[in-house]
Amino acid sequence: MTDDPFDGAGSGDGVGRVLGTADATPLTFWTAVSPGSYLQLDDVVVTRRELPDREPVTIAGVVTQVRARHEGAQFDSDVFAIADGTLPAQVQEAAEVTTTRVDPEFYVPPTPGAVVHRAEGDARARALHFDRMERRIPMGMGRDGVPVYLNADFLDGTRGAHVSISGISGVATKTSFATFLLYSVFRSGVLGGDAVNAKALIFNVKGEDLLFLDHPNTRLDEPTRAGYAKLGLDAGAFPDVRVYAPPRVGDSSGTPDVSSRLTGVDSFYWTLSEFCADRLLPYVFADADDERQQYTMVVHSVAAHLARYAQPADGGVSVDGVRLGSYADLVDHIVEQLNDDETRGDWAGSAVGLGTVNAFARRLIGSKKDLGRLIRGDLATRRPHSINTAESAQVTVVDLHNLPDRAQRFVVGVTLKSEFERKEKAGTAKPLLFVVLDELNKYAPREGSSPIKEVLLDIAERGRSLGVILVGAQQTASEVERRIVTNSAIRVVGRLDPAEASRPEYGFLPPAQRQRALLAKPGTMFVNQPDIPVPLCLEFPFPAWATRVSEAGRAPSETLRSITQAADPFAVVGSGTTDDDIPF
C-alpha cells in the first residue's frame, strides 16, 4: 500500500472541481459536478491543496448536500423557455462536502478549481478513518456498496461503550440492527479468543420474533449470502441460544408461556424465599413516579423485615410462624400485619403515617395479579429457574411479551440487578456481556427515579469498566435519561418522527441527514461514532436467522434441549424434600 493518501482516489478530471462562488473552508466546501458525472449524498470524495513551502494537504470528506440549478435563468418561469430551447441556460449540479480528514493536519481550505475525486479503495478507507481502526466490526454497506465499519474500541469498553438506537417502532428496524450488530461482533473475529466466552442478554418485549435466533432463515437467498460474504461474515443463525419465558397463568407445572416455539424453552421465576432474601420488593414498585412517593419508605422497611425474618418452608416461606405458599399469601400477610396496630411499627417503622401505609398496601395488593406467576412457592426450588448468563448459552433471550407492564419492569429490573452484581463480584471486564433492551424510554425515562433506572444508570456509567455493554433501543431518545444517552459512544438513528427529529438529542446529524431520517426505509441506519466526524449512512443485510416462525428452518439439535429437560427429573416441590419424602 502506498504512503500517498491521495492514491486510489481516482484519475483524470475526477467528478468535479471546488466551487469558486461559495466560500471554501477547511471543514466545509462545495464542488461543482463535472458534466456527465454525478455525486449523491454520502459519497466520499477527496481533493488536494498544493502549498508553496511544504508537502501537499489532502482533504477528504462526505457529501452532505447536493443541489442542481439553471445558470442563466432570472425568473421561475424561465424554466419553461429553457426546456423548450428558446432561452439558453446550463444545468449545473453542486455538492456540499463536510470534511472528515485532513492529512497532514494542516487546516487550510481547498483551492477553488481544484480537482475533486471520488474516493475509492484505500483513499475511501482513509477518508472514513477505517485505516486507523485496529479492530473493525462490519455494520453494513454504504451507499456506494462498499462495507462500512464500526471501531470496536468504542463498543467493548476499550475507549468507550454502549449503543443508543432510535427510530419509529415497526419501521426503523431497531431490534434487527441490534441483533445484526451482535452477530457481527460474535462472528467477525474482532473479539479474538474472547468471542467464545462473550455473552448477550436480549429482552424480547414485542411478539415472539426474537425466539428463533438459532433457526436459519428460509427466505435467505444467494444475493443476501453474497452480501454477508462481502462483509466477511458467514450467513447463518446464532449457533448457541437459550430462551426463557414466564410460566403460564394458572399452570401449577410452570410450563413456559409461548405459543410459536415449543422446544428449547425454559421457564423463569423466583421462589418466595429468593424474593424475601434478595430484597426484591422494591422492584414491584418500579414505576418512575413511585420513588417520589412517601410510601417508598415503607417499601424498603418491609423488604428489610422480610429479609430478616422470612425462613424457607417447604417450597414457600415462614414469616412470624405463618407458612406462606404463594405470592398472594405473602401480600395478604404483609397487609394484615400493616393493618394491625401492634405489628405495624415492626414492619413499617414508627414514624410512618397510616395514610402512607395504606398507599403502600393498595399498590401491593394491585401487584398480586401481575406477579403471581413469577414469584412462586409451588414449584421445585432445585429445578433450574434463574436467568444467569454465566451459566447459559452465548445468547440468552428473555421473553416478556406476554407479561403486563408491571411484571415486565420487575423482570428487567431484577435480572439486570443480579447480572450487574455478578459482574461486580467477578471484578473483571472479560467476558463481555451485551444487554439488548428495547423501549428504554420506559425503563429509564428522563423524569423521575426508580430501581430499574438506577441499575441502568449504573450500567451506563460504570458498565464499561465491568464489561457490561448496553445496547438500548427507543422510539424517542429525547425521553430517555440524558446520562444514559450521553454515555453511549455509538448513536444509531433509523426512521424518525418529524417532531422527534427536531429535538437537540439528534444534533449530531447534519441537516440533510435529519431530513433523510424522515424518509429512511427499513434497513437504513445513520451511525455516529466518535472518530468519524460525520454519521455514516448504511444498509445492513437481511437477517440470516429467522425473525418469525414462518421463516424458521430447522434449528441445531443442541439448542433444542432446554435446561429443564436436562435437570433432575425427580426434582419436586420443596427445597428441603429428600428421597424418602417423594410422594408416590
Sequence and secondary structure as in RCSB ss.txt:
>XXXX:A:sequence
MTDDPFDGAGSGDGVGRVLGTADATPLTFWTAVSPGSYLQLDDVVVTRRELPDREPVTIAGVVTQVRARHEGAQF
DSDVFAIADGTLPAQVQEAAEVTTTRVDPEFYVPPTPGAVVHRAEGDARARALHFDRMERRIPMGMGRDGVPVYL
NADFLDGTRGAHVSISGISGVATKTSFATFLLYSVFRSGVLGGDAVNAKALIFNVKGEDLLFLDHPNTRLDEPTR
AGYAKLGLDAGAFPDVRVYAPPRVGDSSGTPDVSSRLTGVDSFYWTLSEFCADRLLPYVFADADDERQQYTMVVH
SVAAHLARYAQPADGGVSVDGVRLGSYADLVDHIVEQLNDDETRGDWAGSAVGLGTVNAFARRLIGSKKDLGRLI
RGDLATRRPHSINTAESAQVTVVDLHNLPDRAQRFVVGVTLKSEFERKEKAGTAKPLLFVVLDELNKYAPREGSS
PIKEVLLDIAERGRSLGVILVGAQQTASEVERRIVTNSAIRVVGRLDPAEASRPEYGFLPPAQRQRALLAKPGTM
FVNQPDIPVPLCLEFPFPAWATRVSEAGRAPSETLRSITQAADPFAVVGSGTTDDDIPF
>XXXX:A:secstr
  S TTTTS  TTTTEEE SSS   SSEEEEEE TT    TT EEEEEE  SSS  EEEEEEEEEEEEEEET  S
TTHHHHHHHTSS  EEEEEEEEEEEEEESS      TT EEEE  THHHHHHTTGGG SSEEEEEE TTSSEEEE
EGGGTBSSS B EEEE  TTTS HHHHHHHHHHHHHHSSTTGGGGTT EEEEEE STTGGGGTTSBBTT  HHHH
HHHHHTT      SSEEEEE B TT TT  B  SS  SSEEE  EEHHHHHHTT GGGGS STTGGGSTTHHHHH
HHHHHHHHH EEETTEEEETTEEE SHHHHHHHHHHHHHSTTTHHHHH TT  HHHHHHHHHHHHHTHHHHTTTE
ESSS SSS     GGGS SEEEEE TTS HHHHHHHHHHHHHHHHHHHHHH    S EEEEES HHHHSBSSS  
HHHHHHHHHHHHHHHHTEEEEEEES GGGB HHHHHT SEEEE S  HHHHTSGGGTTS HHHHHHHTT  TTEE
EEE TT SS EEEE    SB SSGGGB    GGGSS HHHHS TT  S TT  GGG   
